[in-house]
């Protein structure tokens, strides 16, 4: 499978409360309920090892995360299926969330993307601005303060705009492959719902996202995608500190890449990841880390396997007491 979807999914955990991320700051379980926030997140995803050729895949094949010298853009007529081949995607993302009403949140994600690949002697790498995401969430159910049983239900929708570079070229003035582009060049729409239930220190959260993908100038289009993120979490609070450990799973499905309405062979994405996460909060500051490993995927012989991903996030939550639009008395609590 060609692994391009990290660029396209708007969340790699709207934790991409967006399904691709691991950290709890979007699950509705952090100590800063209905508070505006700003966060910086780094995400890394890698594909390594060919099915039927290598039995093991690596998180950090040489050059996938850290730049190494050597290689170039030589073209080989035969494919060696080397264990050193990879596709890797790094995202450096700024996330802002602002509550205009106790039940309504506005979110903006802006990112810088670094995509790299190695196939035999051919190495590609490009860094540029990714596509921004804008979305709004409505909190249908809010947890009652200090209650033992807490529930939250959020529904939302958003749009991804094609302001990122999707026409990047190499030194030979040739357009880079689609998966190497920082942007997709298409206007995409997504809809999501998040439900969380917790009793005292233990809880369960699940987020489902459906994305409608448009076409770009080159008539490239990703099939509409479905993702689900589920997490079982455990919380411990001590004065100004709160710790939250989680066991989580992530599933994504799309038919693949279409060019001029023709589905490209081997581009289907159908995989399941499982992993662990840890969130640490001190007063208004939060640190989140997490890693997931691919446990099941559908791919063809000779295609790179999905290995997994990790993320780290640093956030600051504001002590918001006033909102642009006032809610009912119970909403303001």
ZIKADA-V603635 format. One record per pair of residues at least 12 apart in sequence whose C-alpha atoms are under 7 Angstrom apart, sorted by the first residue. I is the first residue (numbers start at 1). J is the second residue. D is the distance in Angstrom with one decimal. If there is no record, write none. Layout:
i = [I | I]
j = [J | J]
d = [D | D]
This chain:
i = [1 | 1 | 1 | 1 | 1 | 1 | 1 | 2 | 2 | 4 | 7 | 10 | 14 | 15 | 17 | 17 | 18 | 19 | 19 | 19 | 19 | 19 | 19 | 20 | 22 | 22 | 23 | 23 | 23 | 23 | 23 | 24 | 27 | 27 | 28 | 32 | 34 | 34 | 35 | 35 | 35 | 35 | 35 | 36 | 36 | 36 | 36 | 36 | 36 | 37 | 37 | 37 | 37 | 37 | 37 | 38 | 38 | 38 | 38 | 38 | 38 | 39 | 39 | 39 | 39 | 39 | 39 | 39 | 40 | 40 | 40 | 40 | 40 | 40 | 41 | 41 | 41 | 41 | 41 | 41 | 42 | 42 | 42 | 42 | 42 | 42 | 43 | 43 | 43 | 43 | 43 | 43 | 44 | 44 | 44 | 44 | 44 | 44 | 45 | 45 | 45 | 45 | 45 | 45 | 46 | 46 | 46 | 46 | 46 | 46 | 46 | 46 | 47 | 47 | 47 | 47 | 47 | 47 | 47 | 48 | 48 | 48 | 48 | 48 | 48 | 48 | 49 | 49 | 49 | 50 | 50 | 50 | 50 | 50 | 51 | 51 | 51 | 51 | 51 | 52 | 52 | 53 | 54 | 57 | 58 | 59 | 59 | 61 | 62 | 64 | 64 | 64 | 71 | 71 | 71 | 72 | 72 | 72 | 73 | 73 | 73 | 74 | 74 | 75 | 79 | 80 | 82 | 85 | 85 | 85 | 86 | 86 | 86 | 87 | 87 | 87 | 88 | 88 | 88 | 89 | 89 | 89 | 90 | 90 | 90 | 91 | 91 | 91 | 91 | 92 | 92 | 92 | 93 | 93 | 93 | 93 | 94 | 94 | 94 | 95 | 95 | 95 | 96 | 96 | 99 | 100 | 100 | 100 | 101 | 101 | 101 | 101 | 101 | 102 | 102 | 102 | 102 | 103 | 103 | 104 | 104 | 104 | 105 | 105 | 105 | 106 | 106 | 106 | 107 | 107 | 107 | 108 | 108 | 108 | 109 | 109 | 109 | 110 | 110 | 111 | 111 | 111 | 112 | 112 | 112 | 113 | 113 | 113 | 113 | 113 | 114 | 114 | 114 | 115 | 115 | 116 | 126 | 127 | 128 | 128 | 129 | 129 | 129 | 130 | 130 | 130 | 130 | 131 | 131 | 131 | 131 | 131 | 131 | 132 | 132 | 133 | 133 | 133 | 134 | 134 | 134 | 135 | 135 | 135 | 136 | 136 | 136 | 137 | 137 | 137 | 137 | 138 | 138 | 138 | 139 | 139 | 139 | 140 | 140 | 141 | 148 | 148 | 149 | 149 | 149 | 150 | 150 | 150 | 151 | 151 | 151 | 152 | 152 | 152 | 153 | 153 | 153 | 154 | 154 | 154 | 155 | 155 | 155 | 156 | 156 | 156 | 157 | 157 | 157 | 158 | 158 | 158 | 159 | 159 | 159 | 160 | 160 | 160 | 161 | 161 | 161 | 162 | 162 | 162 | 162 | 162 | 164 | 164 | 165 | 165 | 165 | 166 | 166 | 166 | 166 | 166 | 168 | 184 | 185 | 185 | 186 | 186 | 186 | 187 | 187 | 188 | 188 | 188 | 189 | 189 | 189 | 190 | 190 | 190 | 190 | 191 | 191 | 191 | 192 | 192 | 192 | 192 | 193 | 193 | 193 | 194 | 194 | 194 | 195 | 201 | 201 | 201 | 202 | 202 | 202 | 203 | 203 | 203 | 204 | 204 | 204 | 205 | 205 | 205 | 206 | 206 | 206 | 207 | 207 | 207 | 208 | 208 | 208 | 209 | 209 | 209 | 210 | 210 | 210 | 211 | 211 | 211 | 212 | 212 | 219 | 219 | 220 | 220 | 220 | 221 | 221 | 221 | 222 | 222 | 222 | 223 | 223 | 223 | 223 | 224 | 225 | 225 | 226 | 226 | 226 | 227 | 227 | 227 | 228 | 228 | 228 | 229 | 229 | 229 | 230 | 230 | 230 | 231 | 231 | 231 | 231 | 232 | 232 | 232 | 233 | 233 | 233 | 234 | 240 | 240 | 241 | 241 | 241 | 242 | 242 | 242 | 243 | 243 | 243 | 244 | 244 | 244 | 245 | 245 | 245 | 246 | 246 | 246 | 247 | 247 | 247 | 248 | 248 | 248 | 249 | 249 | 249 | 250 | 250 | 250 | 251 | 251 | 251 | 252 | 252 | 252 | 252 | 253 | 253 | 253 | 254 | 254 | 254 | 255 | 255 | 256 | 256 | 266 | 270 | 270 | 271 | 271 | 271 | 272 | 272 | 272 | 272 | 273 | 273 | 273 | 273 | 274 | 274 | 274 | 274 | 275 | 275 | 275 | 276 | 276 | 276 | 277 | 277 | 277 | 278 | 284 | 284 | 284 | 285 | 285 | 285 | 286 | 286 | 286 | 287 | 287 | 287 | 288 | 288 | 288 | 289 | 289 | 289 | 290 | 290 | 290 | 291 | 291 | 291 | 292 | 292 | 292 | 293 | 293 | 293 | 294 | 294 | 294]
j = [266 | 267 | 268 | 299 | 300 | 303 | 304 | 266 | 267 | 179 | 182 | 133 | 26 | 27 | 194 | 207 | 207 | 207 | 208 | 209 | 227 | 228 | 229 | 229 | 277 | 290 | 277 | 279 | 288 | 289 | 290 | 279 | 196 | 205 | 152 | 317 | 99 | 102 | 99 | 317 | 318 | 319 | 320 | 97 | 98 | 99 | 317 | 318 | 320 | 96 | 97 | 98 | 316 | 317 | 318 | 95 | 96 | 97 | 315 | 316 | 317 | 94 | 95 | 96 | 313 | 314 | 315 | 316 | 93 | 94 | 95 | 313 | 314 | 315 | 92 | 93 | 94 | 312 | 313 | 314 | 91 | 92 | 93 | 311 | 312 | 313 | 90 | 91 | 92 | 310 | 311 | 312 | 89 | 90 | 91 | 309 | 310 | 311 | 88 | 89 | 90 | 308 | 309 | 310 | 59 | 87 | 88 | 89 | 306 | 307 | 308 | 309 | 86 | 87 | 88 | 304 | 305 | 306 | 307 | 85 | 86 | 87 | 304 | 305 | 306 | 307 | 83 | 304 | 305 | 81 | 302 | 303 | 304 | 305 | 301 | 302 | 303 | 304 | 305 | 301 | 302 | 81 | 83 | 307 | 307 | 307 | 308 | 84 | 84 | 86 | 88 | 116 | 121 | 122 | 123 | 121 | 122 | 123 | 121 | 122 | 123 | 121 | 122 | 122 | 120 | 120 | 120 | 118 | 119 | 120 | 117 | 118 | 119 | 116 | 117 | 118 | 115 | 116 | 117 | 114 | 115 | 116 | 113 | 114 | 115 | 111 | 112 | 113 | 114 | 111 | 112 | 113 | 109 | 110 | 111 | 112 | 109 | 110 | 111 | 108 | 109 | 110 | 108 | 109 | 323 | 323 | 324 | 325 | 323 | 324 | 325 | 326 | 327 | 323 | 327 | 331 | 332 | 138 | 139 | 137 | 138 | 139 | 136 | 137 | 138 | 135 | 136 | 137 | 134 | 135 | 136 | 133 | 134 | 135 | 132 | 133 | 134 | 132 | 133 | 129 | 130 | 132 | 128 | 129 | 130 | 127 | 128 | 129 | 130 | 182 | 126 | 127 | 128 | 127 | 180 | 180 | 180 | 182 | 165 | 182 | 164 | 165 | 182 | 164 | 165 | 182 | 183 | 160 | 161 | 162 | 163 | 164 | 183 | 160 | 161 | 159 | 160 | 161 | 158 | 159 | 160 | 157 | 158 | 159 | 156 | 157 | 158 | 154 | 155 | 156 | 157 | 154 | 155 | 156 | 153 | 154 | 155 | 153 | 154 | 153 | 199 | 200 | 198 | 199 | 200 | 197 | 198 | 199 | 196 | 197 | 198 | 195 | 196 | 197 | 194 | 195 | 196 | 193 | 194 | 195 | 192 | 193 | 194 | 191 | 192 | 193 | 190 | 191 | 192 | 189 | 190 | 191 | 188 | 189 | 190 | 187 | 188 | 189 | 186 | 187 | 188 | 183 | 184 | 185 | 186 | 187 | 182 | 183 | 181 | 182 | 183 | 181 | 182 | 183 | 184 | 185 | 181 | 216 | 216 | 217 | 214 | 215 | 216 | 213 | 214 | 212 | 213 | 214 | 211 | 212 | 213 | 209 | 210 | 211 | 212 | 209 | 210 | 211 | 207 | 208 | 209 | 210 | 207 | 208 | 209 | 206 | 207 | 208 | 207 | 234 | 235 | 236 | 233 | 234 | 235 | 232 | 233 | 234 | 231 | 232 | 233 | 230 | 231 | 232 | 229 | 230 | 231 | 228 | 229 | 230 | 227 | 228 | 229 | 226 | 227 | 228 | 225 | 226 | 227 | 224 | 225 | 226 | 224 | 225 | 259 | 260 | 258 | 259 | 260 | 257 | 258 | 259 | 256 | 257 | 258 | 254 | 255 | 256 | 257 | 254 | 253 | 254 | 252 | 253 | 254 | 251 | 252 | 253 | 250 | 251 | 252 | 249 | 250 | 251 | 248 | 249 | 250 | 246 | 247 | 248 | 249 | 246 | 247 | 248 | 245 | 246 | 247 | 246 | 282 | 283 | 281 | 282 | 283 | 280 | 281 | 282 | 279 | 280 | 281 | 278 | 279 | 280 | 277 | 278 | 279 | 276 | 277 | 278 | 275 | 276 | 277 | 274 | 275 | 276 | 273 | 274 | 275 | 272 | 273 | 274 | 271 | 272 | 273 | 269 | 270 | 271 | 272 | 269 | 270 | 271 | 268 | 269 | 270 | 268 | 269 | 268 | 269 | 300 | 297 | 298 | 296 | 297 | 298 | 294 | 295 | 296 | 297 | 292 | 293 | 294 | 295 | 292 | 293 | 294 | 295 | 291 | 292 | 293 | 290 | 291 | 292 | 289 | 290 | 291 | 290 | 316 | 317 | 318 | 315 | 316 | 317 | 314 | 315 | 316 | 313 | 314 | 315 | 312 | 313 | 314 | 311 | 312 | 313 | 310 | 311 | 312 | 309 | 310 | 311 | 308 | 309 | 310 | 307 | 308 | 309 | 306 | 307 | 308]
d = [4.7 | 4.7 | 6.2 | 5.7 | 6.8 | 5.3 | 6.5 | 6.6 | 5.1 | 4.7 | 7.0 | 6.8 | 6.5 | 6.7 | 6.0 | 6.2 | 6.7 | 5.6 | 6.6 | 6.7 | 6.6 | 5.9 | 4.9 | 6.7 | 6.1 | 5.9 | 6.6 | 6.4 | 5.4 | 6.6 | 6.9 | 6.7 | 7.0 | 6.5 | 6.8 | 6.7 | 6.8 | 6.2 | 6.7 | 6.4 | 6.0 | 6.5 | 5.5 | 5.2 | 4.5 | 5.6 | 6.1 | 5.6 | 6.5 | 5.9 | 5.2 | 6.7 | 5.6 | 4.3 | 5.8 | 5.7 | 4.5 | 6.3 | 5.7 | 5.5 | 6.7 | 5.9 | 5.1 | 6.4 | 6.8 | 5.6 | 4.0 | 6.3 | 5.7 | 4.7 | 6.2 | 5.7 | 5.4 | 6.4 | 6.0 | 5.1 | 6.5 | 5.8 | 4.2 | 6.5 | 5.6 | 4.7 | 6.2 | 5.6 | 5.4 | 6.3 | 5.7 | 5.1 | 6.7 | 5.9 | 4.4 | 6.8 | 5.7 | 4.5 | 6.5 | 5.4 | 5.5 | 6.4 | 5.7 | 5.2 | 6.6 | 5.9 | 4.2 | 6.8 | 6.4 | 5.8 | 4.3 | 6.4 | 6.5 | 5.8 | 6.1 | 6.5 | 5.5 | 5.1 | 6.3 | 5.9 | 5.3 | 4.4 | 5.3 | 6.3 | 4.7 | 6.8 | 5.5 | 5.6 | 6.6 | 6.4 | 5.4 | 5.4 | 5.7 | 6.5 | 5.3 | 5.4 | 4.6 | 6.0 | 5.1 | 5.5 | 6.1 | 6.7 | 6.6 | 6.0 | 6.9 | 6.9 | 6.6 | 6.2 | 6.6 | 6.3 | 7.0 | 6.2 | 6.9 | 6.7 | 5.6 | 6.7 | 5.6 | 6.7 | 6.4 | 6.3 | 5.6 | 5.5 | 6.8 | 4.6 | 5.9 | 6.1 | 5.6 | 6.5 | 6.8 | 6.4 | 6.5 | 4.9 | 5.1 | 6.5 | 5.5 | 5.3 | 7.0 | 5.8 | 4.2 | 6.6 | 5.9 | 5.2 | 6.3 | 5.9 | 4.6 | 6.5 | 5.8 | 5.0 | 6.3 | 6.5 | 5.9 | 4.6 | 6.4 | 5.5 | 5.2 | 6.4 | 6.8 | 5.7 | 4.2 | 6.4 | 5.8 | 5.3 | 6.1 | 5.9 | 4.6 | 6.6 | 5.4 | 6.6 | 6.7 | 5.2 | 4.8 | 5.9 | 5.3 | 6.2 | 5.0 | 6.1 | 6.4 | 7.0 | 6.3 | 5.8 | 6.1 | 5.6 | 4.8 | 5.8 | 4.8 | 6.4 | 5.6 | 5.2 | 6.6 | 6.1 | 4.7 | 6.7 | 5.8 | 5.4 | 6.2 | 5.7 | 4.8 | 6.8 | 5.6 | 5.1 | 6.7 | 4.8 | 6.8 | 6.1 | 5.2 | 6.9 | 5.6 | 4.5 | 5.5 | 5.5 | 5.5 | 6.0 | 5.7 | 5.6 | 5.7 | 4.3 | 6.7 | 6.5 | 5.5 | 6.8 | 6.7 | 6.9 | 6.7 | 5.6 | 5.2 | 6.4 | 6.1 | 4.5 | 6.9 | 4.9 | 4.9 | 6.5 | 5.9 | 5.6 | 5.5 | 4.5 | 5.3 | 5.9 | 5.9 | 5.9 | 4.5 | 6.6 | 5.4 | 5.5 | 6.5 | 5.5 | 3.7 | 6.3 | 5.5 | 5.8 | 6.2 | 6.3 | 5.6 | 4.1 | 6.7 | 5.5 | 5.4 | 6.0 | 5.9 | 4.5 | 6.7 | 5.5 | 5.8 | 4.9 | 5.4 | 4.9 | 5.8 | 4.5 | 6.5 | 5.7 | 5.1 | 6.3 | 5.5 | 4.4 | 6.4 | 5.7 | 5.0 | 6.6 | 5.7 | 4.5 | 6.5 | 5.5 | 5.0 | 6.5 | 5.8 | 4.3 | 6.4 | 5.8 | 5.3 | 6.3 | 5.6 | 4.3 | 6.2 | 5.8 | 5.4 | 6.6 | 5.7 | 4.5 | 6.3 | 5.7 | 5.1 | 6.3 | 6.9 | 5.1 | 6.9 | 6.7 | 6.5 | 4.6 | 5.2 | 5.8 | 6.2 | 4.3 | 6.6 | 5.7 | 4.9 | 5.1 | 6.2 | 4.7 | 5.4 | 5.5 | 6.3 | 7.0 | 4.7 | 6.9 | 5.1 | 5.2 | 4.6 | 6.9 | 5.4 | 5.6 | 4.5 | 5.4 | 5.7 | 5.1 | 6.6 | 6.9 | 5.6 | 4.2 | 6.0 | 5.7 | 5.4 | 6.5 | 7.0 | 5.5 | 4.2 | 6.4 | 5.7 | 5.6 | 6.7 | 5.7 | 4.3 | 6.6 | 6.6 | 5.6 | 4.8 | 6.6 | 5.9 | 4.7 | 6.4 | 5.9 | 5.4 | 6.6 | 5.7 | 4.6 | 6.3 | 5.7 | 5.2 | 6.6 | 5.5 | 4.2 | 6.3 | 5.6 | 5.1 | 6.4 | 5.8 | 4.5 | 6.6 | 5.9 | 5.2 | 6.3 | 5.9 | 4.7 | 6.6 | 5.6 | 5.2 | 6.5 | 4.9 | 7.0 | 5.6 | 5.2 | 5.7 | 4.6 | 6.6 | 5.9 | 5.1 | 6.4 | 5.8 | 4.6 | 6.0 | 5.8 | 5.4 | 5.4 | 6.2 | 6.1 | 5.7 | 4.6 | 5.7 | 5.3 | 6.6 | 5.5 | 4.3 | 6.4 | 5.7 | 5.2 | 6.6 | 5.8 | 4.5 | 6.6 | 5.6 | 5.4 | 6.6 | 6.3 | 5.7 | 4.2 | 6.5 | 5.5 | 5.3 | 6.2 | 5.6 | 4.1 | 6.4 | 6.3 | 5.6 | 5.4 | 5.6 | 4.7 | 6.8 | 5.9 | 5.1 | 6.7 | 5.8 | 4.7 | 6.5 | 5.7 | 5.0 | 6.5 | 5.7 | 4.5 | 6.5 | 5.7 | 5.0 | 6.3 | 6.0 | 4.8 | 6.5 | 5.7 | 5.4 | 6.1 | 5.5 | 4.3 | 6.4 | 5.7 | 5.0 | 6.4 | 5.8 | 4.5 | 6.4 | 7.0 | 5.8 | 5.8 | 6.8 | 5.3 | 4.5 | 6.9 | 6.1 | 5.2 | 6.6 | 4.8 | 6.5 | 4.2 | 6.3 | 6.7 | 5.7 | 5.6 | 5.5 | 4.0 | 6.4 | 5.9 | 5.9 | 5.1 | 6.3 | 5.9 | 5.3 | 4.2 | 5.5 | 5.2 | 5.5 | 6.5 | 6.7 | 5.5 | 3.9 | 6.0 | 5.7 | 5.8 | 6.6 | 5.8 | 4.0 | 6.5 | 6.2 | 5.6 | 5.0 | 6.8 | 5.8 | 4.7 | 6.5 | 5.8 | 5.0 | 6.4 | 5.7 | 4.8 | 6.5 | 5.5 | 5.0 | 6.5 | 5.6 | 4.4 | 6.5 | 5.5 | 5.4 | 6.7 | 5.8 | 4.1 | 6.5 | 5.4 | 5.5 | 6.3 | 6.1 | 4.3 | 6.7 | 6.2 | 5.6 | 5.2]
